[in-house]
Amino acid sequence: PHPAAISTVFNNDRFFLGMITPLPRRFCAFNYTMMDGPIKMDLIEGTFMGGSASAIRWWTSVYYATIDDYRAKDFFIGKDQYVMNSIALTHAARFSMLLPFRASCGDVWFTYGPLLAEKGERERLSYSSSCQQQNISDFVIPFDTVCKDNNHIV
C-alpha cells in the first residue's frame, strides 16, 4: 500500500474494514447484540484491516472474546467473516468502512489493491481509467453513518 493512502484511512481511532455489499436495511437500527449470534452472510471481508494501535488492541480483544462467547453458547460460527459482521454491527461507531461496491475497481473482494496503490502502480496494473482516478478516501465512511445514504443499503 502507498503510505499516503494508508494515512488517510488510518487517521482516526476507528478500526478499518471493508463491506463488500450494501447493508441489508434490517440492520440499520444498529440494535444487534453479540448474543444474537453470528450473521451468516458475506458482508464484511477481512482481506485488509487495521487502524491505530488502540483500535487494533480493541479489535483483537473483542474479536477473541466474541469467539469465546459464541463457543460458550454453542453458536456455530462457520467462518471469520460472520464474527466480523456481528462485531461491526454491534459496535458500528468504532469502525471506518470501505465500500468497494461503490468503486469501479473490479472485483469487490480485491478493491483494496488498486485503491491503496500509488498512481503509477495503478497504471502499470492496467486498472480501468475510472479506477485510476478514484481515491480511497471517497469510499471510506464511518460505519455508523452507512444507512444515511440509500446507495449503501438494500
C-alpha positions in Angstrom: 0.0 0.0 0.0 1.1 3.6 -0.7 1.8 5.4 2.6 -0.3 8.4 1.7 -3.4 6.2 1.1 -2.9 4.4 4.3 -2.5 7.6 6.3 -5.9 8.9 5.0 -7.6 5.7 6.1 -5.9 5.3 9.5 -6.2 9.0 10.5 -8.6 8.3 13.4 -9.2 5.8 16.2 -11.7 3.7 14.3 -10.9 0.1 13.1 -10.8 -0.2 9.3 -12.7 -3.0 7.5 -14.4 -3.4 4.1 -18.1 -4.1 3.4 -18.4 -5.9 0.1 -22.1 -5.5 -0.4 -24.7 -2.9 0.6 -26.0 -3.4 4.2 -29.4 -5.1 4.5 -31.9 -2.4 5.7 -33.0 -4.6 8.6 -29.6 -3.9 10.3 -29.9 -0.1 10.0 -31.3 0.3 13.5 -27.9 -1.0 14.8 -29.6 -2.7 17.7 -27.9 -6.0 17.0 -26.2 -7.6 20.0 -23.5 -10.2 20.1 -25.8 -12.7 21.8 -28.0 -12.6 18.6 -25.3 -14.9 17.2 -23.1 -14.8 14.1 -24.5 -13.0 11.0 -24.1 -15.7 8.3 -23.8 -13.7 5.1 -21.0 -12.2 3.0 -21.0 -8.6 4.3 -17.7 -7.7 5.9 -14.5 -9.0 4.5 -11.2 -9.3 6.3 -8.6 -9.2 3.5 -7.2 -5.9 4.7 -7.9 -4.4 8.1 -6.2 -2.1 10.5 -6.1 1.1 12.4 -4.3 2.9 15.2 -2.6 0.8 17.9 -5.5 1.3 20.3 -8.0 0.4 17.6 -6.1 -2.8 16.9 -5.9 -3.7 20.6 -9.6 -3.1 20.9 -10.4 -5.3 17.8 -8.1 -8.1 19.0 -9.8 -8.1 22.4 -13.4 -8.0 21.2 -12.7 -10.5 18.3 -11.4 -13.3 20.5 -13.9 -12.5 23.3 -16.7 -12.9 20.7 -15.4 -16.2 19.5 -15.2 -17.4 23.2 -18.7 -16.2 23.9 -20.1 -17.9 20.7 -18.4 -21.1 21.6 -19.8 -21.0 25.2 -23.3 -20.5 23.7 -22.7 -23.3 21.2 -23.2 -21.0 18.2 -21.7 -22.4 15.1 -19.5 -19.7 13.7 -18.6 -21.2 10.3 -16.1 -18.5 9.1 -14.4 -15.5 10.5 -16.5 -13.1 8.4 -19.6 -14.0 10.4 -17.9 -12.9 13.6 -16.7 -9.7 11.9 -20.2 -9.0 10.8 -21.5 -9.3 14.3 -18.8 -7.2 15.8 -19.2 -4.4 13.2 -23.0 -4.2 13.7 -22.7 -4.3 17.5 -20.0 -1.6 17.6 -20.7 0.4 14.5 -19.3 3.7 15.9 -15.9 2.0 16.3 -15.4 1.3 12.5 -14.4 3.1 9.3 -15.8 1.0 6.4 -14.5 0.8 2.9 -17.4 0.4 0.4 -15.8 -1.3 -2.5 -19.1 -1.9 -4.2 -19.2 1.9 -4.8 -15.8 2.0 -6.6 -15.1 0.9 -10.1 -12.0 -1.1 -9.5 -13.1 -4.6 -10.4 -14.0 -7.4 -8.0 -15.2 -6.1 -4.6 -13.1 -8.6 -2.8 -9.9 -7.1 -4.2 -10.6 -3.4 -4.4 -8.1 -2.6 -1.7 -5.2 -3.3 -4.1 -5.9 -0.6 -6.7 -7.4 1.9 -4.2 -4.3 1.7 -1.9 -1.8 1.6 -4.8 0.3 4.6 -5.9 -0.9 6.2 -9.1 1.9 4.8 -11.3 1.4 1.3 -9.9 -2.4 1.5 -10.8 -1.5 2.4 -14.4 1.1 -0.4 -14.7 -1.5 -2.9 -13.3 -3.9 -1.7 -16.1 -6.9 -0.9 -13.9 -9.7 0.9 -15.6 -9.2 4.6 -16.2 -12.0 5.5 -13.8 -10.4 3.3 -11.1 -7.1 5.1 -11.7 -8.7 8.4 -10.9 -10.5 7.2 -7.7 -9.3 8.0 -4.2 -9.8 5.5 -1.3 -11.0 8.3 1.0 -14.0 8.7 -1.3 -15.2 5.2 -0.4 -14.4 5.1 3.4 -17.1 6.2 5.8 -17.9 5.9 9.5 -19.9 2.7 9.6 -22.5 4.2 11.9 -23.5 6.6 9.1 -23.8 3.9 6.4 -27.7 4.0 6.4 -27.9 7.7 5.7 -27.3 7.0 2.0 -29.7 4.7 0.2 -26.8 3.7 -2.1 -25.2 1.9 0.8 -28.2 -0.2 1.8 -30.7 -2.7 0.2 
